[in-house]
Amino acid sequence: MGVVLRPRAPVRRGWEAVPFSCNIPLMRGCSPDHGMLRFLTIEGGDGSGKSYQIRLLDEYLDARQVPRLLTREPGDTPLGKELRRLLLERGSQSLCQEAELFMILADRAQHVREVVRPALEQGKLVVSDRFADSTLTYQGYGRGMDLDLLRRLNHEATGGTMPDLTIVLDCPVEVALARAAERPDPRSAREDRFEAEGVAFQRRVRDGFLKLAEADPERYRVVDSEGPVEATQEQVRRILDERLGGYSAPGG
């Protein structure tokens, strides 16, 4: 048995621990006995190749018949789509960093309750393009906001739901920004408010991801994404094979 955090009722202050079955592993470290990975996040700076690597990973998981849900932050709920537009489009109204933070947290709270937890309860592997670590790196290391405060706010927004494994795609900032500038999708080209922060900001973000990974090697794996996409995907698949073990589809 493990614990999951939920609001006390009827007074909604803080969180209380209640039992839940490990068959629905909402908290890190509570996977079934066969080691099945339940919640995977893919992190990295802008232009690190996350979206493309997730598409390749989806093909691999499909071949292995792994029930899964691919999702992203921000923007994978109706509320999140509106918040994504405001957060990422350059030329949208100016946001102070506190407003930016609480919009991200609002998206995450809705995302966890509307998308992530229902999929976990159905026994699916959830693969998320960004999650709570992006707040620590972008708003914390990038913008200089207090990391302890961000961790507490992340905890409130997620209700304690955290990934079992986080893969950080890492490459030099100059390479990543050059890739981002070459995106063929015009919609993606508009979503560049964070990219427009410049090289120094992106270096702080990259450094943040590497520091998080160094501090918790059990959860994080850093993958060099500077080289060919096939080589990067090979590293990602090797990491997943270690965690999925001999998984086979139910009835297979």
ZAMARGU-4260 file (C-alpha; in steps of 0.2 Angstrom, whole numbers, plus 5000, padded with zeros to 4 digits):
<rodrens>
0) 5000/5000/5000 | 5005/5018/4997 | 4998/5035/5000 | 4990/5048/4989 | 4987/5066/4995
5) 4969/5073/4993 | 4961/5089/5001 | 4953/5087/5018 | 4934/5089/5018 | 4924/5100/5020
10) 4938/5113/5025 | 4950/5114/5010 | 4967/5118/5019 | 4982/5107/5016 | 4982/5089/5012
15) 4980/5072/5021 | 4987/5055/5017 | 4975/5041/5013 | 4978/5023/5008 | 4977/5018/4990
20) 4981/5002/4981 | 4998/5000/4972 | 4987/4994/4957 | 4984/5013/4954 | 5001/5020/4957
25) 4998/5039/4959 | 5014/5042/4969 | 5032/5039/4963 | 5039/5022/4968 | 5023/5012/4969
30) 5023/5002/4953 | 5017/4984/4952 | 5029/4970/4958 | 5034/4967/4940 | 5042/4984/4939
35) 5030/4991/4926 | 5033/5009/4923 | 5018/5020/4925 | 5022/5038/4923 | 5036/5044/4912
40) 5040/5062/4909 | 5051/5069/4895 | 5060/5085/4899 | 5073/5097/4891 | 5075/5114/4885
45) 5067/5122/4870 | 5074/5113/4854 | 5080/5098/4863 | 5070/5087/4852 | 5056/5081/4865
50) 5041/5081/4853 | 5050/5071/4839 | 5057/5059/4852 | 5040/5056/4860 | 5033/5052/4842
55) 5047/5039/4839 | 5044/5032/4857 | 5025/5030/4854 | 5029/5019/4838 | 5041/5009/4849
60) 5028/5007/4863 | 5015/5003/4850 | 5026/4988/4844 | 5027/4982/4862 | 5008/4984/4864
65) 5010/4995/4879 | 4994/5003/4884 | 4998/5021/4885 | 4993/5040/4885 | 5003/5053/4877
70) 5000/5070/4884 | 5009/5087/4886 | 5010/5103/4897 | 5004/5115/4895 | 4988/5113/4884
75) 4981/5096/4885 | 4964/5101/4893 | 4951/5114/4887 | 4957/5126/4900 | 4975/5121/4896
80) 4973/5126/4878 | 4969/5143/4882 | 4983/5145/4895 | 4995/5138/4883 | 4991/5152/4870
85) 4993/5165/4883 | 5009/5158/4890 | 5019/5153/4875 | 5014/5165/4860 | 5025/5179/4858
90) 5015/5195/4857 | 5002/5190/4869 | 4999/5202/4884 | 5014/5205/4895 | 5015/5193/4910
95) 5024/5196/4926 | 5033/5181/4932 | 5020/5177/4946 | 5006/5177/4934 | 5015/5166/4923
100) 5019/5154/4937 | 5001/5153/4943 | 4994/5150/4925 | 5006/5135/4923 | 5001/5128/4940
105) 4983/5130/4935 | 4986/5120/4919 | 4995/5107/4929 | 4982/5105/4942 | 4968/5103/4929
110) 4980/5091/4919 | 4983/5079/4933 | 4965/5078/4938 | 4957/5077/4921 | 4971/5068/4911
115) 4985/5060/4921 | 4976/5052/4935 | 4962/5044/4925 | 4974/5036/4913 | 4984/5029/4928
120) 4969/5022/4936 | 4965/5013/4919 | 4982/5005/4920 | 4990/5015/4906 | 5008/5021/4904
125) 5007/5040/4904 | 5020/5049/4894 | 5020/5068/4897 | 5030/5081/4887 | 5035/5092/4902
130) 5028/5091/4920 | 5033/5099/4936 | 5052/5099/4933 | 5049/5112/4920 | 5043/5124/4933
135) 5058/5121/4944 | 5070/5125/4929 | 5061/5138/4919 | 5053/5148/4934 | 5066/5143/4946
140) 5083/5142/4938 | 5078/5153/4923 | 5068/5167/4932 | 5076/5165/4949 | 5061/5161/4959
145) 5063/5152/4975 | 5065/5133/4972 | 5057/5128/4989 | 5042/5138/4986 | 5040/5131/4968
150) 5042/5113/4975 | 5028/5117/4988 | 5017/5124/4975 | 5020/5110/4963 | 5015/5098/4977
155) 4999/5107/4979 | 4995/5107/4960 | 4999/5089/4958 | 4992/5082/4974 | 5008/5072/4976
160) 5007/5064/4958 | 5025/5062/4952 | 5033/5053/4938 | 5042/5036/4941 | 5055/5041/4928
165) 5061/5057/4920 | 5071/5057/4904 | 5080/5074/4901 | 5085/5077/4883 | 5101/5088/4884
170) 5111/5097/4870 | 5120/5113/4869 | 5109/5129/4870 | 5115/5136/4853 | 5111/5119/4845
175) 5094/5119/4853 | 5089/5136/4848 | 5095/5134/4830 | 5083/5119/4829 | 5069/5128/4837
180) 5071/5142/4824 | 5070/5130/4810 | 5053/5122/4814 | 5042/5120/4799 | 5026/5122/4808
185) 5021/5141/4808 | 5010/5138/4824 | 5026/5131/4833 | 5036/5146/4827 | 5024/5158/4836
190) 5026/5148/4852 | 5042/5156/4856 | 5040/5167/4871 | 5052/5157/4882 | 5064/5154/4867
195) 5064/5173/4865 | 5072/5175/4882 | 5089/5172/4875 | 5104/5162/4877 | 5108/5166/4895
200) 5091/5161/4901 | 5091/5145/4891 | 5108/5141/4899 | 5101/5143/4916 | 5087/5132/4911
205) 5099/5118/4905 | 5109/5120/4920 | 5094/5118/4931 | 5089/5101/4922 | 5106/5094/4925
210) 5107/5099/4943 | 5090/5091/4946 | 5096/5075/4938 | 5112/5075/4948 | 5103/5077/4964
215) 5091/5062/4960 | 5099/5049/4949 | 5086/5036/4954 | 5072/5046/4945 | 5082/5055/4931
220) 5091/5049/4916 | 5100/5062/4905 | 5101/5058/4887 | 5113/5067/4874 | 5101/5073/4861
225) 5114/5083/4851 | 5117/5069/4838 | 5106/5060/4826 | 5088/5057/4831 | 5091/5038/4829
230) 5105/5038/4841 | 5095/5048/4854 | 5080/5037/4852 | 5091/5021/4854 | 5096/5028/4871
235) 5078/5032/4876 | 5073/5015/4871 | 5087/5007/4881 | 5082/5016/4897 | 5064/5011/4895
240) 5068/4993/4892 | 5077/4993/4909 | 5061/4999/4917 | 5048/4989/4907 | 5058/4973/4909
245) 5049/4958/4901 | 5032/4967/4899 | 5020/4959/4888 | 5003/4965/4883 | 4988/4957/4894
250) 4983/4941/4885 | 5000/4941/4875
</rodrens>
